[in-house]
Every structure is written in C-alpha cells, then in structure tokens.
Amino acid sequence: MAMVSIAISFFIIIIAVAVSSGFRTEIRNGISYISGDIRITRPDMNFAGTAEPLSMNSYALEGIDSIEGVAEVIHAAYRAGIVKNDDKICGVVFKGTKAGGDSLKVSIPSRLADILDLEVGDPILAYFVGDKIKARKFRIQSIYTSILSGDDNLLIFCGLSDIQRINGWSENEISAEEIILEGKYKNEAMIKSKTDEIGTRILLRTAEDESAPVASSSINRFPQLFSWLDLIDTNVLFILVLMTLVAGFNMISGLLILLFRNISTIGILKSMGMTDRHISEVFIRVSSVLVLKGMLIGNALAFIFCSVQGFAHIIKLNPDNYFLSYVPIHINPLLIAAADLVSFLIIMLLLLIPSLFVLKVDPAKTVRAQ
C-alpha cells in the first residue's frame, strides 16, 4: 500500500509539473505570436495610422537581430478597422506582416468567426476610418485560436503591404518591430533584462534632435497573463509539497509496520553486537527500494498520460477561464528530474523519524519474549 501511495503521489507530481510547464510554454508562445516578447514602437504609436511610422532602415534599429537571445525580428504594421458580414459588424485591429499571407488574404481569430458567422474562404468587408473612409474586401485564408478571447482583443493577420497601402506608407515604413526571443530567454527576468538592453541600445543610437523609439515587454502589455501564470506556479508548488508529505507519511507508517513486525529480529541483531545506526540503515535501505519502485511506476504512468494528452488533447478546458481550449502538456526533463529528486530526498529525510524506533528496542526484553 505504501508503494501504491508513492506511485500515485509521483504520478500527480509529474502531471502537475508538466501541466504548469505546458501553460507557461503555450501562453508565452501565444503572446509572442500576437505581438512579440519585446515590441519597439514610436512613443505616440496608435492603431489609427496617424502616428509617424518607424523606418526599417533606421540606424537606431540596426543590428537588433544579432543581439544574444534574439531569435527573430518581425516587421509589423497595425491599423484599426471595422469588419462587416451581412448586418453584423465588429471592431478589430489588423496586423500586417511579411508572413501574413497573400495580398487581401487574412487570418482571423475563432472568436471573430463565431461573432460574424464566418468560415475559411468567406469574403469579409473592412472599413478603415481616417481623413476619409477606406474600404477593402478581404478573403479568409485561415482561422486561428487566440489566447486573448475577449471581444476587445480581436486581431486579424494580413500581409504587410496591405496595411502599408491603407496607411499611405512606403514599403520601408512600419508601426513596430517585434522581437521574438529564444526559448531559454522567455522567462520574466530575461524578458525584462533584454527589454532594458534593447531600449538602452536604441536610445544611445538615436540623435538628440530625434524622438527615440521605445521598447516595451510583453510583461507590461499583458500583466494579467503573467500574474495568472504565477498563480498556477503557486498552486503547483502547493501540490508538490502536499503530495510529497502524503507519500512521506505513508512511507513512515509502512516503515513503522515493518519495524513492529521485526522487533525480535532487531533485538537479536542488537544482542549480536550490531549498532542502532546499522540496523536503521538496513530498514531505510529496504524502504528506499520501495520509494524508488513507486517513483518509477508513477513516472511511467505520468509519461504515458502526458503523451496521450499532448497528442490527443483529451481533457478540454473553457478558454474563457483558462485561455486555452485544452490542458497543455510540456515535458521539461530537467524540471521533472528536479521534482523527483527533491521529493525523494524529502521522503527519505522523513523516514529518519520512524528509524529512531530502533533506539527504543531492548534486546533483553525482545529476546526473552521470543
């Protein structure tokens, strides 16, 4: 029973770690997809297309793609608009990138598709308000699922040249440069550090009589998402501690039962000159084998579950509450190994408590009772 308890505890520990890592990976990648980990814009940047654009050839922006940790630099142009289908209308923001697809082809969020009853291949009419109203007829190339499901966060992807023409810009003018960081730099500390580094670099390379572009991090743009991830990590830490204690106390009870059943054996070993320390080591060694077996079984079952969930997305979620439509799984070998090691060491430390029972065994009484 103790080994079964150990297996269940480690199963839950690995699942909790994999799910936490999955949420963090999926949401960070989703944020990067929406607006990059770091975004460089003019201080007065807006989505109406009236602010002064950035120049791709600006000296201040040169060489950013060569900075350590930068995986990709995306040139983007934004423009707010209103989309219409039959008698239904909705306010959106268009984002143009070179990877946005063919001219007048768009990728829309699933939430917008539901609001306007749109499908892939359908035409969609968009209006852009400025000095004069401009209308464009786009065709839906794909529908994507966004981590920002609110009606005020509807982002449509299209070609960069489409937005440049609507804004009246040249092919070298953009709204922002969006920087995607490498995976190991996508934690909060590194994102903040790289934002400061890039912002300082741009400031130093901008002439005194010019307005310097500003660098903002995804942490500042989406603080609620990062706060929610911190909350998940806190819950996972609570689960790890709880499951480790449950497994530890179950092993304590198992070891006590083992000791009670072998009181006479302990007395005989003591009478033959074996020290309390060596006797305790024997029983702890036997218990450690049970812990290791339970840990291996729990890990194996957890990896099977993670593989199935990661491939088939069997367990679903409400994206309005969890930002994702399924339970994400990401297996981080180092993190899982650390959780296994720490839990194993804590359990073994807890087993030192019942091992003190050996000190109380009197050889004279136990041998006489035998």
C-alpha positions in Angstrom: 0.0 0.0 0.0 2.9 2.4 0.7 4.3 1.7 -2.7 0.9 2.4 -4.3 0.7 5.6 -2.4 4.2 6.6 -3.6 3.3 5.8 -7.2 0.1 7.9 -7.0 1.9 10.8 -5.4 4.7 10.9 -8.0 2.1 10.5 -10.8 0.3 13.6 -9.6 3.6 15.5 -9.1 4.8 14.8 -12.7 1.4 15.7 -14.1 1.3 19.0 -12.1 4.8 19.9 -13.3 4.1 19.0 -16.9 0.8 21.0 -16.9 2.4 24.1 -15.3 5.2 24.0 -17.9 2.6 23.4 -20.6 0.6 26.5 -19.7 3.7 28.6 -19.4 5.0 27.4 -22.8 1.7 27.8 -24.7 0.8 31.2 -23.3 4.3 32.6 -23.8 4.3 31.3 -27.4 0.8 32.8 -27.9 2.0 36.2 -26.6 5.0 36.0 -28.9 2.7 35.2 -31.8 0.4 38.2 -31.1 3.0 40.9 -30.5 6.4 39.5 -29.8 8.2 39.3 -26.5 9.6 42.8 -27.0 8.0 45.5 -29.2 9.7 48.6 -30.5 7.4 51.5 -31.5 7.2 55.2 -31.6 6.2 56.8 -28.3 2.9 58.0 -29.9 2.2 54.8 -31.8 -1.6 54.2 -32.3 -3.7 51.9 -34.3 -5.4 54.7 -36.3 -2.5 55.0 -38.7 -2.0 58.7 -37.8 1.3 58.4 -35.9 4.7 58.7 -37.5 5.9 55.3 -38.7 9.2 53.7 -37.9 11.7 53.2 -40.7 13.2 49.8 -41.3 16.4 51.5 -42.3 16.7 53.5 -39.1 20.3 53.4 -37.7 18.8 53.0 -34.2 17.2 49.7 -35.2 20.2 48.2 -37.0 21.8 45.0 -35.6 19.0 44.1 -33.2 18.7 40.7 -34.8 22.3 40.0 -33.9 21.8 40.5 -30.1 22.3 37.4 -28.0 18.9 35.7 -27.3 17.0 37.3 -30.2 15.6 34.5 -32.4 13.6 36.7 -34.9 12.7 40.3 -35.7 9.3 40.8 -37.3 8.3 44.0 -39.1 4.7 44.8 -38.4 2.1 47.4 -39.4 -1.1 48.0 -37.5 -4.4 49.6 -38.4 -7.7 49.6 -36.5 -10.8 48.9 -38.6 -14.4 47.7 -38.6 -15.3 44.4 -40.3 -18.8 43.6 -41.6 -20.6 40.5 -42.6 -24.3 40.9 -43.6 -25.8 43.0 -40.8 -23.1 42.1 -38.2 -20.2 44.4 -37.5 -17.2 44.3 -35.2 -14.2 46.5 -34.3 -10.9 44.8 -34.9 -7.2 45.6 -35.3 -5.4 44.5 -38.4 -1.7 43.4 -38.1 0.3 43.2 -41.3 3.5 41.1 -41.5 5.6 39.7 -44.3 4.4 36.3 -43.2 0.7 37.4 -43.2 -0.1 35.7 -46.5 -1.1 36.8 -49.9 -2.5 40.3 -50.7 -6.0 40.7 -49.4 -5.9 37.4 -47.6 -6.4 37.3 -43.8 -6.3 35.0 -40.8 -9.0 35.8 -38.3 -9.4 34.6 -34.6 -12.0 31.9 -33.9 -13.9 34.4 -31.7 -14.5 36.8 -34.6 -15.5 33.8 -36.8 -18.2 33.0 -34.2 -19.4 36.5 -33.9 -19.8 37.1 -37.7 -20.6 33.5 -38.7 -17.5 33.3 -41.0 -15.7 30.3 -42.4 -12.4 29.8 -44.3 -12.9 31.0 -47.9 -15.6 33.6 -47.0 -15.2 37.2 -48.0 -15.0 39.9 -45.3 -15.5 43.6 -45.8 -13.4 46.0 -43.8 -13.6 49.8 -43.3 -10.8 52.0 -42.1 -11.6 55.4 -40.7 -9.2 58.3 -41.2 -9.3 61.5 -43.2 -11.6 59.5 -45.4 -13.1 56.1 -45.1 -11.3 53.3 -47.0 -12.9 50.0 -47.7 -11.2 46.7 -48.5 -12.6 43.3 -49.3 -10.5 40.5 -47.9 -10.9 36.8 -48.1 -10.4 34.5 -45.1 -7.4 32.2 -45.6 -7.4 30.6 -42.1 -8.9 30.8 -38.6 -6.7 30.7 -35.6 -7.3 30.2 -31.9 -6.0 33.1 -29.8 -5.2 33.1 -26.1 -6.9 36.6 -25.9 -10.5 35.6 -26.3 -12.2 38.9 -25.3 -14.2 40.9 -27.9 -11.8 43.8 -27.3 -8.7 41.8 -28.4 -9.6 40.7 -31.9 -6.5 40.7 -34.1 -6.6 40.0 -37.8 -3.4 39.0 -39.6 -2.8 40.1 -43.1 0.0 41.0 -45.5 2.4 43.8 -44.5 1.9 45.6 -47.9 -1.9 45.7 -47.4 -1.6 47.8 -44.2 1.2 49.9 -45.6 -1.0 50.9 -48.6 -4.0 51.6 -46.3 -1.8 53.8 -44.1 -0.2 55.5 -47.1 3.3 54.4 -46.1 6.2 53.3 -48.2 7.5 49.7 -48.1 10.2 50.6 -45.6 7.7 52.1 -43.0 6.2 50.1 -40.2 4.3 50.5 -36.9 6.6 48.3 -34.9 9.5 45.8 -34.8 8.5 42.8 -32.8 11.3 40.7 -31.3 10.9 37.0 -30.6 13.4 35.7 -28.0 14.9 32.2 -27.9 13.2 29.7 -25.6 15.6 30.0 -22.7 15.1 33.7 -22.6 11.3 33.6 -22.4 11.2 33.9 -18.6 10.2 37.1 -16.9 13.6 38.1 -15.6 15.3 37.6 -19.1 12.5 39.4 -20.9 12.8 42.4 -18.7 16.6 42.3 -19.0 16.6 42.1 -22.8 13.9 44.9 -23.0 16.2 47.2 -21.0 19.2 46.2 -23.1 17.5 46.9 -26.4 15.8 50.1 -25.1 19.2 51.5 -24.0 20.9 50.5 -27.2 18.2 52.3 -29.3 18.4 55.4 -27.1 22.2 55.6 -27.4 21.9 55.3 -31.2 19.2 57.9 -31.7 20.2 61.5 -32.5 19.5 64.1 -29.8 17.1 66.0 -32.0 15.0 62.9 -32.8 12.3 61.1 -30.9 13.8 57.8 -29.8 11.6 54.6 -30.3 10.7 52.8 -27.1 11.0 49.1 -26.3 8.2 47.5 -24.2 8.0 44.0 -23.0 5.1 41.6 -23.2 5.0 41.5 -19.4 4.0 45.2 -19.4 1.4 44.6 -22.2 -0.2 41.5 -20.7 0.4 41.7 -16.9 -2.7 39.7 -16.2 -1.4 36.7 -18.2 1.9 36.6 -16.3 0.2 37.1 -13.0 -2.1 34.1 -13.8 1.0 32.0 -14.7 2.5 32.9 -11.3 -0.7 31.8 -9.6 -0.5 28.4 -11.4 3.1 28.0 -10.3 2.0 28.7 -6.7 -0.7 26.1 -7.0 1.8 23.6 -8.4 4.2 24.2 -5.6 1.4 23.6 -3.1 0.6 20.3 -4.9 4.2 19.2 -4.8 4.6 19.9 -1.1 1.2 18.2 -0.3 1.9 15.1 -2.4 5.5 14.7 -1.1 4.2 14.9 2.5 1.4 12.4 1.7 3.9 10.0 0.2 6.3 10.6 3.1 3.8 9.9 5.9 2.5 6.8 4.1 6.1 5.5 4.0 6.5 6.4 7.7 3.5 4.2 8.5 4.8 1.5 6.2 8.3 1.6 7.9 6.7 1.5 11.4 4.7 -1.6 10.5 7.9 -3.2 9.1 9.8 -2.3 12.3 7.0 -3.6 14.6 6.9 -6.9 12.7 10.6 -7.3 13.2 11.1 -6.3 16.8 12.5 -9.7 17.7 14.9 -9.6 14.8 16.1 -6.1 15.8 16.7 -7.5 19.4 18.7 -10.4 18.1 20.8 -8.2 15.9 21.5 -5.8 18.8 22.4 -8.8 21.0 24.9 -9.9 18.4 26.6 -6.5 18.5 25.1 -4.7 15.6 24.7 -0.9 16.2 21.5 1.0 16.1 22.8 3.0 13.2 23.5 0.0 11.0 20.1 -1.6 11.9 18.3 1.6 11.0 20.3 1.7 7.7 19.0 -1.7 6.8 15.4 -0.8 7.2 15.8 2.6 5.5 17.5 0.8 2.6 14.5 -1.5 2.2 12.2 1.5 2.4 14.2 3.4 -0.2 13.8 0.5 -2.6 10.0 0.7 -2.2 10.1 4.5 -2.7 12.2 4.1 -5.9 9.9 1.5 -7.3 6.8 3.6 -6.6 8.6 6.7 -8.1 9.4 4.8 -11.3 5.9 3.4 -11.6 4.4 6.9 -11.0 6.7 8.4 -13.5 6.0 5.8 -16.2 2.2 6.2 -15.8 2.6 10.0 -15.8 4.6 9.9 -19.1 2.0 7.7 -20.7 -0.7 10.1 -19.7 1.3 13.1 -20.8 1.9 11.5 -24.2 -1.8 10.7 -24.7 -2.9 14.2 -23.6 -0.2 16.0 -25.6 -1.2 14.2 -28.7 -5.0 13.8 -28.5 -5.9 16.8 -26.1 -8.5 14.5 -24.4 -9.1 16.8 -21.4 -10.7 20.1 -22.5 -10.9 23.5 -20.9 -13.0 26.6 -21.1 -10.8 29.1 -22.9 -12.7 32.0 -21.3 -11.3 30.9 -18.0 -8.0 29.2 -18.9 -7.0 31.0 -22.1 -6.6 27.6 -23.8 -9.2 25.1 -25.0 -7.3 22.0 -23.7 -4.9 21.1 -20.9 -1.5 21.8 -22.3 1.4 19.4 -21.6 5.1 20.2 -21.9 7.7 17.7 -20.6 10.7 19.5 -19.2 13.2 16.7 -18.4 15.3 18.9 -16.1 12.3 20.2 -14.1 10.8 16.7 -13.8 14.1 15.3 -12.6 14.5 18.1 -10.1 10.9 17.4 -8.7 11.7 13.7 -8.5 15.0 14.3 -6.7 13.7 16.8 -4.2 10.6 14.7 -3.4 12.7 11.6 -3.0 15.2 13.3 -0.6 12.3 14.8 1.5 10.7 11.4 1.8 14.0 9.8 2.9 14.5 12.5 5.5 11.0 11.9 6.8 11.9 8.2 7.1 14.6 9.1 9.7 11.8 9.8 12.2 10.5 6.2 12.5 14.0 4.8 12.3 14.5 6.2 15.8 12.3 3.4 17.0 15.3 1.1 16.8 16.8 3.0 19.7 13.9 2.0 22.0 14.2 -1.7 21.4 15.7 -3.5 24.4 17.4 -6.8 23.3 16.9 -8.4 26.7 13.1 -7.9 26.6 12.6 -8.8 23.0 14.8 -12.0 23.1 13.1 -13.1 26.3 9.7 -12.5 24.7 10.8 -14.6 21.8 
